[in-house]
Amino acid sequence: MKDKDYTSIICWGFCSFYKEGKEDLCCGTYLFLKNNLTLRELRSVLDLSKMEERPSERVSPADDEIKRLVCDKCDFLIDGCDFREDGSHPPCGGYSIIDILLKS
């Protein structure tokens, strides 16, 4: 079950895949951020994101690290990741946040 505070930052703020009513589904980056950052730390990303370019449809220079730490453990990867497979979609919100954090 998602935490509404984390969901408001990660999902509402950064993820184009988010759909309300699916609070029982969590992607790997959501779980990674929730388990490793406090809300205060996560909120600081909002300030960083105003200064940083969002990955949108590009692969992060830290992609291999993000994939190893997070994406390889994501339940959604089983059905395929449009961002990873062919770049036809932007990355999930958590990927964008982790990219911003690694660049800062």
Secondary structure, 3 states (H helix, E strand, C coil): CCCHHHHHHHHHHHCCCCCCCCCCCCCHHHHHHHHHCCHHHHHHHHHHHHHCCCCCCCCCCCHHHHHHHCHHHCHHHHHCCHHHHHCCCCCCHHHHHHHHHHHC
